[in-house]
Amino acid sequence: MDVDVNQLRFLQEKGFSGKQIAAQLQCSCSLVYKHLSTAGTPMRKKYADISDADLQEKVSLLHSHHPNSGAEVRSPLQVLYICPFVN
């Protein structure tokens, strides 16, 4: 299937998810992700845009509210939109 990357980028910039773009263009999500990644504008970020100081502040706040969280800090970070995704 031939998909216009400019159309993908437009929908991405408008806030559409990969699944919504795929439904709109009647193609698979993997095709959307692959084309955008190849074009240099992936749907999923590999790293968050947060400074070390801000991250430390968020982690400290999480630990104060959830002192027993230990190694389970990643999930609450994702809820706070610090980590774009969790593997």
C-alpha positions as CSV (number, residue, x, y, z in Angstrom):
1,M,0.0,0.0,0.0
2,D,1.3,3.4,-0.9
3,V,0.9,6.0,1.9
4,D,1.7,9.7,1.6
5,V,4.2,10.5,4.4
6,N,3.1,14.1,4.4
7,Q,-0.5,13.0,5.2
8,L,0.8,10.8,8.0
9,R,2.9,13.7,9.4
10,F,-0.1,16.1,9.1
11,L,-2.4,13.7,11.1
12,Q,0.4,13.1,13.6
13,E,0.8,16.8,14.2
14,K,-3.0,17.1,14.7
15,G,-2.7,14.7,17.6
16,F,-4.0,11.5,16.0
17,S,-2.7,8.2,17.4
18,G,-1.1,5.6,15.2
19,K,-4.3,3.5,15.5
20,Q,-6.5,6.5,14.5
21,I,-4.3,7.3,11.6
22,A,-4.4,3.6,10.4
23,A,-8.2,3.6,10.7
24,Q,-8.5,6.9,8.8
25,L,-6.2,5.6,6.0
26,Q,-7.5,2.0,6.1
27,C,-4.0,0.5,6.7
28,S,-2.2,-1.2,9.5
29,C,-0.7,0.5,12.5
30,S,2.6,-1.1,11.8
31,L,2.6,0.5,8.3
32,V,2.0,3.9,9.9
33,Y,4.7,3.5,12.5
34,K,7.2,2.2,9.9
35,H,6.6,5.0,7.4
36,L,6.8,7.7,10.0
37,S,9.9,6.2,11.6
38,T,11.6,5.9,8.2
39,A,10.7,9.5,7.5
40,G,12.4,10.6,10.7
41,T,9.2,11.5,12.7
42,P,8.5,8.3,14.7
43,M,5.1,8.1,16.6
44,R,6.9,6.8,19.7
45,K,9.7,8.6,21.4
46,K,12.6,6.6,22.7
47,Y,13.4,9.1,25.3
48,A,11.5,11.7,27.3
49,D,12.2,15.4,27.1
50,I,12.9,16.0,30.8
51,S,16.0,17.3,32.6
52,D,17.8,15.3,35.2
53,A,16.7,17.8,37.9
54,D,13.0,17.6,36.9
55,L,13.2,13.8,36.8
56,Q,14.8,13.7,40.3
57,E,12.0,15.9,41.5
58,K,9.3,13.7,40.1
59,V,10.9,10.5,41.5
60,S,11.3,12.1,44.9
61,L,7.6,13.1,44.8
62,L,6.6,9.6,43.8
63,H,8.7,8.1,46.6
64,S,7.2,10.4,49.2
65,H,3.6,9.4,48.1
66,H,4.5,5.7,47.5
67,P,7.4,4.9,49.9
68,N,7.2,1.1,49.1
69,S,7.3,1.5,45.4
70,G,11.0,0.6,45.0
71,A,11.7,-0.8,41.6
72,E,8.1,-0.2,40.5
73,V,8.7,3.5,39.9
74,R,8.5,3.1,36.1
75,S,4.7,2.6,36.0
76,P,3.8,5.8,38.0
77,L,6.3,7.7,35.9
78,Q,4.4,6.6,32.8
79,V,1.2,7.8,34.3
80,L,2.8,11.2,34.8
81,Y,3.8,11.2,31.1
82,I,7.5,11.2,31.9
83,C,8.2,7.9,30.3
84,P,6.6,7.7,26.8
85,F,6.3,3.9,27.1
86,V,7.4,1.1,29.3
87,N,8.9,-2.1,28.0
